[in-house]
Every structure is written in C-alpha cells, then in structure tokens.
Amino acid sequence: MQLIGMLDSPYVRRAAITLRLLGLPFEHRPISVFREYDEFAAINPVVRAPSLVCDDGEVLMDSTLIIEHAERIAAPGASLVPRGAREAQHDLGLTGLALAACEKAVQIVYETTLRPAEKQHAWWLDRVRGQLGAALATLEAELARAPLGAGRETITQAGVTVAVVWEFTQAMLADTVAASAHPALVAHGAAAEALPEFRSLPSR
C-alpha cells in the first residue's frame, strides 16, 4: 500500500500513525497537494490527502475511511477500537470532537494564509475560532475527567486523533490555542508523541 500526502496534514498523519499502530506495512509518499499538484492528480484526480493506494491499485481517500479499511484488514486482535459497545461509542464521540477541532483549525489556517488579508471575513473567523475553542474545551474537560490511554497497548483511535490534532493546533495556531488552558490535552499529547509510531512520523 502507498499512503499519499504530507505529514504536516493532521489527516495524513492520523492515517499514517494508525496504519503503523495496526502493524500494516505501507510506503509513505510525501506528495504535496499544493507544490506537486500534477503529480498528486496522476494518482488521484480529486487531489485529496490522504489518499491510500491499495495493493490492487484501488484508491481510497478520507482519513476516516482509510482507517476503517485498515481496521478491516489488520491482523486479528489488532485494533484501535475499544471492545465494549459503550466504550467504543465514547471513543467515537471523542474522535468526532477532535475531528471537529481539526476541521476548524484547518479552516483558520487556510483563511489566514491563503486568502489576502483584505478579503478575510472577520465575522466568519470569529465564528470558526469559537467552534474550535468549544471543541477543545469539551475535549479538555473529558480528558480531565477520564484521561485517554496513550501507551502502545492502551491507545485507541480517539487517543491517536486527539494527540495528532492537538499537535497540529500547537504547530499552527499556538497564538490562538493556549496550551496553558489545556493541561490534560498537553499531557496526553506529550505521552502519545513519545510512542515510536508517532516519533517515526513527525509532522515537522
């Protein structure tokens, strides 16, 4: 399999770390959707990262769908989904919150780096920042109440996604998202980033 996309994308990194944690071999091809658009388009005309080229040549896209496929083809017993129905539901809830924060963080980055300052919409940026803040505040409260596992045998998909998204916000929006206001997220992120699967796939 080949995973296409740059690791500075939290979506690409989330998929890559999941594949590594599930023990699935893959080749990472760091092709940029901006600088190498034509090369990416030759693999996937939609030019969406991450894209996963399966062993039979079929291309999958969207990190959540790639992860779903990875869970299906992983060896028996290798899974980042909690076994219990209630635990799996809660893990999905936290993953959804992290992905919502990720979406809003990416929107802010694109709005402030790709759009000229005179064409940026302050009201819309304020709204998106509010949504990002709400998602992270909810995650902070949840992790303060019940920390997520961040060990090799305890980390779940929520643990992966929360850590990857937190690192992205600190890399790109540290002036917007104060680490001091999110001690539980800081602690979880640090523990997860210490795992070899995270260290081998750095975002920067």
Rosetta constraint file for C-alpha pairs under 8 A:
AtomPair CA 1 CA 25 HARMONIC 7.14 0.50
AtomPair CA 1 CA 26 HARMONIC 4.76 0.50
AtomPair CA 1 CA 27 HARMONIC 6.21 0.50
AtomPair CA 1 CA 52 HARMONIC 6.89 0.50
AtomPair CA 1 CA 53 HARMONIC 5.56 0.50
AtomPair CA 1 CA 54 HARMONIC 4.82 0.50
AtomPair CA 1 CA 55 HARMONIC 5.15 0.50
AtomPair CA 2 CA 26 HARMONIC 5.41 0.50
AtomPair CA 2 CA 27 HARMONIC 4.63 0.50
AtomPair CA 2 CA 28 HARMONIC 5.77 0.50
AtomPair CA 2 CA 29 HARMONIC 6.80 0.50
AtomPair CA 2 CA 52 HARMONIC 5.67 0.50
AtomPair CA 2 CA 53 HARMONIC 5.00 0.50
AtomPair CA 2 CA 54 HARMONIC 6.77 0.50
AtomPair CA 3 CA 12 HARMONIC 8.00 0.50
AtomPair CA 3 CA 16 HARMONIC 7.25 0.50
AtomPair CA 3 CA 26 HARMONIC 6.78 0.50
AtomPair CA 3 CA 27 HARMONIC 6.15 0.50
AtomPair CA 3 CA 28 HARMONIC 4.86 0.50
AtomPair CA 3 CA 29 HARMONIC 6.05 0.50
AtomPair CA 3 CA 50 HARMONIC 6.71 0.50
AtomPair CA 3 CA 51 HARMONIC 5.92 0.50
AtomPair CA 3 CA 52 HARMONIC 4.62 0.50
AtomPair CA 3 CA 53 HARMONIC 6.44 0.50
AtomPair CA 4 CA 12 HARMONIC 7.80 0.50
AtomPair CA 4 CA 28 HARMONIC 6.20 0.50
AtomPair CA 4 CA 29 HARMONIC 4.96 0.50
AtomPair CA 4 CA 30 HARMONIC 6.04 0.50
AtomPair CA 4 CA 31 HARMONIC 6.17 0.50
AtomPair CA 4 CA 40 HARMONIC 7.95 0.50
AtomPair CA 4 CA 49 HARMONIC 6.58 0.50
AtomPair CA 4 CA 50 HARMONIC 5.59 0.50
AtomPair CA 4 CA 51 HARMONIC 5.10 0.50
AtomPair CA 4 CA 52 HARMONIC 6.16 0.50
AtomPair CA 4 CA 53 HARMONIC 7.73 0.50
AtomPair CA 5 CA 9 HARMONIC 7.60 0.50
AtomPair CA 5 CA 12 HARMONIC 5.98 0.50
AtomPair CA 5 CA 28 HARMONIC 7.76 0.50
AtomPair CA 5 CA 29 HARMONIC 6.37 0.50
AtomPair CA 5 CA 30 HARMONIC 4.87 0.50
AtomPair CA 5 CA 31 HARMONIC 5.01 0.50
AtomPair CA 5 CA 32 HARMONIC 6.00 0.50
AtomPair CA 5 CA 33 HARMONIC 7.37 0.50
AtomPair CA 5 CA 49 HARMONIC 5.18 0.50
AtomPair CA 5 CA 50 HARMONIC 5.22 0.50
AtomPair CA 5 CA 51 HARMONIC 6.95 0.50
AtomPair CA 6 CA 12 HARMONIC 6.45 0.50
AtomPair CA 6 CA 13 HARMONIC 7.74 0.50
AtomPair CA 6 CA 29 HARMONIC 7.78 0.50
AtomPair CA 6 CA 30 HARMONIC 4.63 0.50
AtomPair CA 6 CA 31 HARMONIC 5.98 0.50
AtomPair CA 6 CA 32 HARMONIC 5.90 0.50
AtomPair CA 6 CA 49 HARMONIC 7.78 0.50
AtomPair CA 7 CA 12 HARMONIC 5.64 0.50
AtomPair CA 7 CA 13 HARMONIC 4.92 0.50
AtomPair CA 7 CA 30 HARMONIC 7.17 0.50
AtomPair CA 7 CA 201 HARMONIC 7.14 0.50
AtomPair CA 7 CA 202 HARMONIC 6.80 0.50
AtomPair CA 7 CA 203 HARMONIC 4.91 0.50
AtomPair CA 7 CA 204 HARMONIC 7.52 0.50
AtomPair CA 8 CA 12 HARMONIC 7.66 0.50
AtomPair CA 8 CA 13 HARMONIC 7.13 0.50
AtomPair CA 8 CA 168 HARMONIC 7.78 0.50
AtomPair CA 8 CA 202 HARMONIC 8.00 0.50
AtomPair CA 8 CA 203 HARMONIC 4.53 0.50
AtomPair CA 8 CA 204 HARMONIC 6.27 0.50
AtomPair CA 9 CA 13 HARMONIC 6.22 0.50
AtomPair CA 9 CA 49 HARMONIC 7.91 0.50
AtomPair CA 9 CA 203 HARMONIC 7.46 0.50
AtomPair CA 10 CA 14 HARMONIC 5.83 0.50
AtomPair CA 10 CA 102 HARMONIC 7.55 0.50
AtomPair CA 10 CA 164 HARMONIC 6.03 0.50
AtomPair CA 10 CA 165 HARMONIC 6.14 0.50
AtomPair CA 10 CA 168 HARMONIC 6.37 0.50
AtomPair CA 10 CA 203 HARMONIC 7.83 0.50
AtomPair CA 11 CA 15 HARMONIC 6.34 0.50
AtomPair CA 11 CA 49 HARMONIC 7.36 0.50
AtomPair CA 11 CA 50 HARMONIC 6.51 0.50
AtomPair CA 11 CA 62 HARMONIC 7.88 0.50
AtomPair CA 11 CA 63 HARMONIC 5.67 0.50
AtomPair CA 12 CA 16 HARMONIC 6.13 0.50
AtomPair CA 12 CA 49 HARMONIC 6.34 0.50
AtomPair CA 12 CA 50 HARMONIC 4.82 0.50
AtomPair CA 12 CA 63 HARMONIC 6.78 0.50
AtomPair CA 13 CA 17 HARMONIC 6.02 0.50
AtomPair CA 13 CA 164 HARMONIC 7.17 0.50
AtomPair CA 13 CA 201 HARMONIC 7.06 0.50
AtomPair CA 13 CA 202 HARMONIC 7.98 0.50
AtomPair CA 13 CA 203 HARMONIC 7.05 0.50
AtomPair CA 14 CA 18 HARMONIC 6.18 0.50
AtomPair CA 14 CA 63 HARMONIC 7.20 0.50
AtomPair CA 14 CA 160 HARMONIC 6.77 0.50
AtomPair CA 14 CA 161 HARMONIC 6.09 0.50
AtomPair CA 14 CA 164 HARMONIC 6.29 0.50
AtomPair CA 15 CA 19 HARMONIC 6.23 0.50
AtomPair CA 15 CA 50 HARMONIC 7.54 0.50
AtomPair CA 15 CA 63 HARMONIC 5.59 0.50
AtomPair CA 15 CA 64 HARMONIC 7.81 0.50
AtomPair CA 15 CA 66 HARMONIC 6.86 0.50
AtomPair CA 15 CA 67 HARMONIC 6.14 0.50
AtomPair CA 16 CA 20 HARMONIC 6.29 0.50
AtomPair CA 16 CA 28 HARMONIC 7.88 0.50
AtomPair CA 16 CA 201 HARMONIC 7.46 0.50
AtomPair CA 17 CA 21 HARMONIC 6.06 0.50
AtomPair CA 17 CA 160 HARMONIC 7.63 0.50
AtomPair CA 17 CA 197 HARMONIC 5.97 0.50
AtomPair CA 17 CA 198 HARMONIC 6.24 0.50
AtomPair CA 17 CA 201 HARMONIC 6.96 0.50
AtomPair CA 18 CA 22 HARMONIC 6.09 0.50
AtomPair CA 18 CA 67 HARMONIC 6.91 0.50
AtomPair CA 18 CA 70 HARMONIC 7.98 0.50
AtomPair CA 18 CA 157 HARMONIC 7.62 0.50
AtomPair CA 18 CA 160 HARMONIC 7.41 0.50
AtomPair CA 19 CA 23 HARMONIC 6.31 0.50
AtomPair CA 19 CA 24 HARMONIC 5.27 0.50
AtomPair CA 19 CA 25 HARMONIC 7.38 0.50
AtomPair CA 19 CA 26 HARMONIC 7.70 0.50
AtomPair CA 19 CA 67 HARMONIC 7.55 0.50
AtomPair CA 19 CA 70 HARMONIC 6.55 0.50
AtomPair CA 20 CA 24 HARMONIC 5.91 0.50
AtomPair CA 20 CA 25 HARMONIC 7.18 0.50
AtomPair CA 20 CA 197 HARMONIC 6.15 0.50
AtomPair CA 21 CA 152 HARMONIC 7.98 0.50
AtomPair CA 21 CA 197 HARMONIC 6.46 0.50
AtomPair CA 22 CA 70 HARMONIC 7.61 0.50
AtomPair CA 22 CA 71 HARMONIC 7.59 0.50
AtomPair CA 22 CA 74 HARMONIC 6.13 0.50
AtomPair CA 22 CA 75 HARMONIC 7.80 0.50
AtomPair CA 22 CA 78 HARMONIC 5.69 0.50
AtomPair CA 22 CA 79 HARMONIC 6.41 0.50
AtomPair CA 22 CA 80 HARMONIC 7.62 0.50
AtomPair CA 23 CA 74 HARMONIC 7.17 0.50
AtomPair CA 23 CA 75 HARMONIC 7.90 0.50
AtomPair CA 23 CA 78 HARMONIC 7.76 0.50
AtomPair CA 24 CA 70 HARMONIC 7.67 0.50
AtomPair CA 24 CA 74 HARMONIC 6.59 0.50
AtomPair CA 31 CA 36 HARMONIC 6.21 0.50
AtomPair CA 31 CA 39 HARMONIC 7.52 0.50
AtomPair CA 31 CA 40 HARMONIC 6.42 0.50
AtomPair CA 32 CA 36 HARMONIC 5.13 0.50
AtomPair CA 32 CA 37 HARMONIC 6.67 0.50
AtomPair CA 32 CA 40 HARMONIC 7.23 0.50
AtomPair CA 33 CA 37 HARMONIC 4.92 0.50
AtomPair CA 33 CA 40 HARMONIC 6.42 0.50
AtomPair CA 33 CA 47 HARMONIC 6.30 0.50
AtomPair CA 33 CA 48 HARMONIC 7.24 0.50
AtomPair CA 33 CA 49 HARMONIC 7.22 0.50
AtomPair CA 36 CA 40 HARMONIC 6.24 0.50
AtomPair CA 37 CA 41 HARMONIC 6.00 0.50
AtomPair CA 37 CA 47 HARMONIC 7.09 0.50
AtomPair CA 38 CA 42 HARMONIC 6.24 0.50
AtomPair CA 39 CA 43 HARMONIC 6.97 0.50
AtomPair CA 40 CA 44 HARMONIC 6.13 0.50
AtomPair CA 40 CA 45 HARMONIC 7.40 0.50
AtomPair CA 40 CA 47 HARMONIC 5.80 0.50
AtomPair CA 41 CA 45 HARMONIC 4.21 0.50
AtomPair CA 41 CA 46 HARMONIC 6.60 0.50
AtomPair CA 41 CA 47 HARMONIC 5.24 0.50
AtomPair CA 43 CA 47 HARMONIC 7.99 0.50
AtomPair CA 44 CA 48 HARMONIC 7.26 0.50
AtomPair CA 44 CA 51 HARMONIC 7.31 0.50
AtomPair CA 44 CA 59 HARMONIC 7.16 0.50
AtomPair CA 48 CA 61 HARMONIC 6.76 0.50
AtomPair CA 48 CA 62 HARMONIC 7.63 0.50
AtomPair CA 49 CA 61 HARMONIC 6.98 0.50
AtomPair CA 49 CA 62 HARMONIC 7.15 0.50
AtomPair CA 50 CA 61 HARMONIC 5.95 0.50
AtomPair CA 50 CA 62 HARMONIC 6.17 0.50
AtomPair CA 50 CA 63 HARMONIC 6.19 0.50
AtomPair CA 51 CA 59 HARMONIC 6.50 0.50
AtomPair CA 51 CA 60 HARMONIC 5.64 0.50
AtomPair CA 51 CA 61 HARMONIC 4.47 0.50
AtomPair CA 51 CA 62 HARMONIC 6.96 0.50
AtomPair CA 52 CA 59 HARMONIC 5.49 0.50
AtomPair CA 52 CA 60 HARMONIC 5.03 0.50
AtomPair CA 52 CA 61 HARMONIC 6.21 0.50
AtomPair CA 52 CA 66 HARMONIC 6.88 0.50
AtomPair CA 53 CA 57 HARMONIC 5.67 0.50
AtomPair CA 53 CA 58 HARMONIC 5.81 0.50
AtomPair CA 53 CA 59 HARMONIC 4.54 0.50
AtomPair CA 53 CA 60 HARMONIC 6.52 0.50
AtomPair CA 54 CA 58 HARMONIC 5.32 0.50
AtomPair CA 54 CA 59 HARMONIC 6.12 0.50
AtomPair CA 54 CA 60 HARMONIC 7.49 0.50
AtomPair CA 60 CA 65 HARMONIC 7.40 0.50
AtomPair CA 60 CA 66 HARMONIC 6.33 0.50
AtomPair CA 61 CA 65 HARMONIC 6.77 0.50
AtomPair CA 61 CA 66 HARMONIC 6.39 0.50
AtomPair CA 62 CA 66 HARMONIC 6.21 0.50
AtomPair CA 63 CA 67 HARMONIC 6.05 0.50
AtomPair CA 64 CA 68 HARMONIC 6.15 0.50
AtomPair CA 65 CA 69 HARMONIC 6.23 0.50
AtomPair CA 66 CA 70 HARMONIC 6.17 0.50
AtomPair CA 67 CA 71 HARMONIC 6.17 0.50
AtomPair CA 68 CA 72 HARMONIC 6.52 0.50
AtomPair CA 69 CA 73 HARMONIC 6.47 0.50
AtomPair CA 70 CA 74 HARMONIC 5.93 0.50
AtomPair CA 71 CA 78 HARMONIC 7.78 0.50
AtomPair CA 71 CA 79 HARMONIC 6.15 0.50
AtomPair CA 71 CA 80 HARMONIC 7.79 0.50
AtomPair CA 74 CA 78 HARMONIC 6.00 0.50
AtomPair CA 74 CA 79 HARMONIC 7.33 0.50
AtomPair CA 80 CA 155 HARMONIC 6.86 0.50
AtomPair CA 80 CA 156 HARMONIC 4.40 0.50
AtomPair CA 80 CA 157 HARMONIC 5.17 0.50
AtomPair CA 81 CA 88 HARMONIC 6.12 0.50
AtomPair CA 81 CA 91 HARMONIC 7.65 0.50
AtomPair CA 81 CA 156 HARMONIC 5.90 0.50
AtomPair CA 81 CA 157 HARMONIC 6.32 0.50
AtomPair CA 82 CA 87 HARMONIC 5.83 0.50
AtomPair CA 82 CA 88 HARMONIC 4.93 0.50
AtomPair CA 82 CA 91 HARMONIC 7.45 0.50
AtomPair CA 82 CA 156 HARMONIC 6.88 0.50
AtomPair CA 83 CA 87 HARMONIC 7.12 0.50
AtomPair CA 83 CA 88 HARMONIC 6.59 0.50
AtomPair CA 84 CA 88 HARMONIC 5.97 0.50
AtomPair CA 85 CA 89 HARMONIC 6.10 0.50
AtomPair CA 86 CA 90 HARMONIC 6.29 0.50
AtomPair CA 87 CA 91 HARMONIC 6.16 0.50
AtomPair CA 88 CA 92 HARMONIC 6.20 0.50
AtomPair CA 89 CA 93 HARMONIC 6.31 0.50
AtomPair CA 90 CA 94 HARMONIC 6.36 0.50
AtomPair CA 91 CA 95 HARMONIC 6.10 0.50
AtomPair CA 91 CA 156 HARMONIC 7.49 0.50
AtomPair CA 91 CA 157 HARMONIC 7.17 0.50
AtomPair CA 91 CA 158 HARMONIC 5.41 0.50
AtomPair CA 92 CA 96 HARMONIC 6.01 0.50
AtomPair CA 92 CA 158 HARMONIC 6.81 0.50
AtomPair CA 93 CA 97 HARMONIC 6.35 0.50
AtomPair CA 94 CA 98 HARMONIC 6.22 0.50
AtomPair CA 94 CA 139 HARMONIC 6.94 0.50
AtomPair CA 94 CA 158 HARMONIC 5.73 0.50
AtomPair CA 94 CA 162 HARMONIC 7.74 0.50
AtomPair CA 95 CA 99 HARMONIC 6.12 0.50
AtomPair CA 95 CA 157 HARMONIC 6.99 0.50
AtomPair CA 95 CA 158 HARMONIC 4.54 0.50
AtomPair CA 95 CA 159 HARMONIC 7.95 0.50
AtomPair CA 95 CA 161 HARMONIC 6.21 0.50
AtomPair CA 95 CA 162 HARMONIC 6.88 0.50
AtomPair CA 96 CA 100 HARMONIC 6.07 0.50
AtomPair CA 97 CA 101 HARMONIC 6.25 0.50
AtomPair CA 97 CA 135 HARMONIC 5.69 0.50
AtomPair CA 97 CA 136 HARMONIC 7.69 0.50
AtomPair CA 97 CA 138 HARMONIC 7.84 0.50
AtomPair CA 97 CA 139 HARMONIC 6.90 0.50
AtomPair CA 98 CA 102 HARMONIC 6.10 0.50
AtomPair CA 98 CA 135 HARMONIC 7.07 0.50
AtomPair CA 98 CA 136 HARMONIC 7.51 0.50
AtomPair CA 98 CA 139 HARMONIC 7.47 0.50
AtomPair CA 98 CA 158 HARMONIC 7.77 0.50
AtomPair CA 98 CA 161 HARMONIC 6.34 0.50
AtomPair CA 98 CA 162 HARMONIC 5.33 0.50
AtomPair CA 98 CA 165 HARMONIC 6.46 0.50
AtomPair CA 99 CA 103 HARMONIC 6.09 0.50
AtomPair CA 99 CA 161 HARMONIC 7.37 0.50
AtomPair CA 99 CA 165 HARMONIC 7.53 0.50
AtomPair CA 100 CA 104 HARMONIC 6.36 0.50
AtomPair CA 100 CA 132 HARMONIC 7.43 0.50
AtomPair CA 100 CA 135 HARMONIC 6.74 0.50
AtomPair CA 101 CA 105 HARMONIC 6.06 0.50
AtomPair CA 101 CA 131 HARMONIC 7.40 0.50
AtomPair CA 101 CA 132 HARMONIC 4.93 0.50
AtomPair CA 101 CA 133 HARMONIC 7.82 0.50
AtomPair CA 101 CA 135 HARMONIC 5.48 0.50
AtomPair CA 101 CA 136 HARMONIC 6.50 0.50
AtomPair CA 101 CA 165 HARMONIC 7.39 0.50
AtomPair CA 102 CA 106 HARMONIC 6.11 0.50
AtomPair CA 102 CA 132 HARMONIC 7.87 0.50
AtomPair CA 102 CA 165 HARMONIC 5.74 0.50
AtomPair CA 102 CA 169 HARMONIC 7.91 0.50
AtomPair CA 103 CA 107 HARMONIC 6.21 0.50
AtomPair CA 104 CA 108 HARMONIC 6.27 0.50
AtomPair CA 104 CA 128 HARMONIC 5.82 0.50
AtomPair CA 104 CA 129 HARMONIC 7.16 0.50
AtomPair CA 104 CA 131 HARMONIC 6.88 0.50
AtomPair CA 104 CA 132 HARMONIC 5.50 0.50
AtomPair CA 105 CA 109 HARMONIC 6.28 0.50
AtomPair CA 105 CA 129 HARMONIC 7.84 0.50
AtomPair CA 105 CA 132 HARMONIC 6.55 0.50
AtomPair CA 105 CA 169 HARMONIC 6.60 0.50
AtomPair CA 105 CA 173 HARMONIC 7.57 0.50
AtomPair CA 106 CA 110 HARMONIC 6.10 0.50
AtomPair CA 107 CA 111 HARMONIC 5.97 0.50
AtomPair CA 107 CA 128 HARMONIC 7.62 0.50
AtomPair CA 108 CA 112 HARMONIC 6.05 0.50
AtomPair CA 108 CA 125 HARMONIC 6.70 0.50
AtomPair CA 108 CA 128 HARMONIC 7.11 0.50
AtomPair CA 108 CA 129 HARMONIC 7.41 0.50
AtomPair CA 109 CA 113 HARMONIC 5.88 0.50
AtomPair CA 109 CA 114 HARMONIC 7.93 0.50
AtomPair CA 109 CA 172 HARMONIC 7.20 0.50
AtomPair CA 109 CA 173 HARMONIC 7.77 0.50
AtomPair CA 110 CA 114 HARMONIC 5.29 0.50
AtomPair CA 110 CA 115 HARMONIC 7.14 0.50
AtomPair CA 111 CA 115 HARMONIC 5.38 0.50
AtomPair CA 111 CA 120 HARMONIC 6.64 0.50
AtomPair CA 111 CA 125 HARMONIC 7.85 0.50
AtomPair CA 112 CA 116 HARMONIC 7.61 0.50
AtomPair CA 112 CA 117 HARMONIC 7.19 0.50
AtomPair CA 112 CA 120 HARMONIC 7.23 0.50
AtomPair CA 115 CA 119 HARMONIC 6.42 0.50
AtomPair CA 115 CA 120 HARMONIC 6.28 0.50
AtomPair CA 116 CA 120 HARMONIC 6.51 0.50
AtomPair CA 120 CA 125 HARMONIC 7.99 0.50
AtomPair CA 121 CA 125 HARMONIC 6.25 0.50
AtomPair CA 122 CA 126 HARMONIC 6.09 0.50
AtomPair CA 123 CA 127 HARMONIC 6.32 0.50
AtomPair CA 124 CA 128 HARMONIC 6.23 0.50
AtomPair CA 125 CA 129 HARMONIC 6.00 0.50
AtomPair CA 126 CA 130 HARMONIC 6.13 0.50
AtomPair CA 127 CA 131 HARMONIC 6.33 0.50
AtomPair CA 128 CA 132 HARMONIC 6.14 0.50
AtomPair CA 129 CA 133 HARMONIC 6.04 0.50
AtomPair CA 130 CA 134 HARMONIC 6.11 0.50
AtomPair CA 131 CA 135 HARMONIC 6.23 0.50
AtomPair CA 132 CA 136 HARMONIC 6.24 0.50
AtomPair CA 133 CA 137 HARMONIC 5.93 0.50
AtomPair CA 133 CA 177 HARMONIC 7.56 0.50
AtomPair CA 134 CA 138 HARMONIC 6.12 0.50
AtomPair CA 135 CA 139 HARMONIC 6.26 0.50
AtomPair CA 136 CA 140 HARMONIC 5.98 0.50
AtomPair CA 137 CA 141 HARMONIC 6.23 0.50
AtomPair CA 137 CA 182 HARMONIC 7.61 0.50
AtomPair CA 138 CA 142 HARMONIC 6.21 0.50
AtomPair CA 139 CA 143 HARMONIC 6.08 0.50
AtomPair CA 139 CA 185 HARMONIC 7.69 0.50
AtomPair CA 140 CA 144 HARMONIC 5.99 0.50
AtomPair CA 140 CA 182 HARMONIC 5.90 0.50
AtomPair CA 140 CA 183 HARMONIC 7.62 0.50
AtomPair CA 140 CA 184 HARMONIC 5.83 0.50
AtomPair CA 140 CA 185 HARMONIC 5.95 0.50
AtomPair CA 141 CA 145 HARMONIC 6.20 0.50
AtomPair CA 142 CA 146 HARMONIC 6.09 0.50
AtomPair CA 142 CA 147 HARMONIC 7.46 0.50
AtomPair CA 143 CA 147 HARMONIC 4.35 0.50
AtomPair CA 143 CA 148 HARMONIC 6.35 0.50
AtomPair CA 143 CA 184 HARMONIC 5.87 0.50
AtomPair CA 143 CA 185 HARMONIC 7.10 0.50
AtomPair CA 144 CA 184 HARMONIC 5.54 0.50
AtomPair CA 147 CA 184 HARMONIC 7.49 0.50
AtomPair CA 147 CA 188 HARMONIC 7.57 0.50
AtomPair CA 148 CA 155 HARMONIC 7.24 0.50
AtomPair CA 148 CA 158 HARMONIC 7.90 0.50
AtomPair CA 148 CA 159 HARMONIC 5.96 0.50
AtomPair CA 148 CA 188 HARMONIC 7.12 0.50
AtomPair CA 149 CA 154 HARMONIC 4.93 0.50
AtomPair CA 149 CA 155 HARMONIC 4.78 0.50
AtomPair CA 149 CA 156 HARMONIC 7.10 0.50
AtomPair CA 149 CA 159 HARMONIC 6.56 0.50
AtomPair CA 150 CA 154 HARMONIC 6.02 0.50
AtomPair CA 150 CA 155 HARMONIC 4.68 0.50
AtomPair CA 150 CA 156 HARMONIC 7.94 0.50
AtomPair CA 150 CA 159 HARMONIC 6.39 0.50
AtomPair CA 150 CA 188 HARMONIC 6.62 0.50
AtomPair CA 150 CA 191 HARMONIC 5.83 0.50
AtomPair CA 150 CA 192 HARMONIC 5.00 0.50
AtomPair CA 151 CA 155 HARMONIC 5.48 0.50
AtomPair CA 151 CA 191 HARMONIC 7.54 0.50
AtomPair CA 151 CA 192 HARMONIC 6.97 0.50
AtomPair CA 151 CA 195 HARMONIC 7.27 0.50
AtomPair CA 152 CA 195 HARMONIC 6.95 0.50
AtomPair CA 155 CA 159 HARMONIC 5.44 0.50
AtomPair CA 155 CA 160 HARMONIC 6.85 0.50
AtomPair CA 156 CA 160 HARMONIC 6.34 0.50
AtomPair CA 157 CA 161 HARMONIC 6.08 0.50
AtomPair CA 158 CA 162 HARMONIC 5.86 0.50
AtomPair CA 159 CA 163 HARMONIC 6.15 0.50
AtomPair CA 159 CA 188 HARMONIC 7.94 0.50
AtomPair CA 159 CA 192 HARMONIC 7.68 0.50
AtomPair CA 160 CA 164 HARMONIC 6.18 0.50
AtomPair CA 160 CA 192 HARMONIC 7.36 0.50
AtomPair CA 161 CA 165 HARMONIC 6.00 0.50
AtomPair CA 162 CA 166 HARMONIC 5.98 0.50
AtomPair CA 162 CA 185 HARMONIC 7.89 0.50
AtomPair CA 162 CA 189 HARMONIC 7.53 0.50
AtomPair CA 163 CA 167 HARMONIC 6.20 0.50
AtomPair CA 163 CA 185 HARMONIC 7.61 0.50
AtomPair CA 163 CA 188 HARMONIC 6.61 0.50
AtomPair CA 163 CA 189 HARMONIC 4.54 0.50
AtomPair CA 163 CA 192 HARMONIC 6.37 0.50
AtomPair CA 163 CA 193 HARMONIC 7.35 0.50
AtomPair CA 164 CA 168 HARMONIC 6.30 0.50
AtomPair CA 164 CA 189 HARMONIC 7.55 0.50
AtomPair CA 165 CA 169 HARMONIC 6.29 0.50
AtomPair CA 166 CA 170 HARMONIC 6.35 0.50
AtomPair CA 166 CA 185 HARMONIC 6.99 0.50
AtomPair CA 166 CA 186 HARMONIC 7.76 0.50
AtomPair CA 166 CA 189 HARMONIC 6.59 0.50
AtomPair CA 167 CA 171 HARMONIC 6.10 0.50
AtomPair CA 167 CA 189 HARMONIC 6.88 0.50
AtomPair CA 168 CA 172 HARMONIC 6.01 0.50
AtomPair CA 168 CA 173 HARMONIC 7.78 0.50
AtomPair CA 168 CA 203 HARMONIC 7.93 0.50
AtomPair CA 169 CA 173 HARMONIC 4.96 0.50
AtomPair CA 169 CA 174 HARMONIC 6.30 0.50
AtomPair CA 169 CA 177 HARMONIC 6.80 0.50
AtomPair CA 170 CA 174 HARMONIC 4.51 0.50
AtomPair CA 170 CA 177 HARMONIC 7.05 0.50
AtomPair CA 170 CA 179 HARMONIC 7.64 0.50
AtomPair CA 173 CA 177 HARMONIC 5.99 0.50
AtomPair CA 174 CA 178 HARMONIC 6.10 0.50
AtomPair CA 174 CA 179 HARMONIC 7.46 0.50
AtomPair CA 178 CA 182 HARMONIC 7.09 0.50
AtomPair CA 179 CA 183 HARMONIC 6.73 0.50
AtomPair CA 179 CA 186 HARMONIC 6.61 0.50
AtomPair CA 182 CA 186 HARMONIC 6.21 0.50
AtomPair CA 183 CA 187 HARMONIC 6.13 0.50
AtomPair CA 184 CA 188 HARMONIC 6.19 0.50
AtomPair CA 185 CA 189 HARMONIC 5.91 0.50
AtomPair CA 186 CA 190 HARMONIC 6.13 0.50
AtomPair CA 187 CA 191 HARMONIC 6.28 0.50
AtomPair CA 188 CA 192 HARMONIC 6.14 0.50
AtomPair CA 189 CA 193 HARMONIC 5.94 0.50
AtomPair CA 190 CA 194 HARMONIC 6.35 0.50
AtomPair CA 191 CA 195 HARMONIC 7.22 0.50
AtomPair CA 192 CA 198 HARMONIC 7.02 0.50
AtomPair CA 193 CA 198 HARMONIC 5.21 0.50
AtomPair CA 193 CA 199 HARMONIC 6.19 0.50
AtomPair CA 194 CA 198 HARMONIC 6.79 0.50
AtomPair CA 194 CA 199 HARMONIC 6.41 0.50
AtomPair CA 195 CA 199 HARMONIC 6.23 0.50
AtomPair CA 196 CA 200 HARMONIC 5.87 0.50
AtomPair CA 197 CA 201 HARMONIC 6.63 0.50
AtomPair CA 198 CA 202 HARMONIC 6.51 0.50
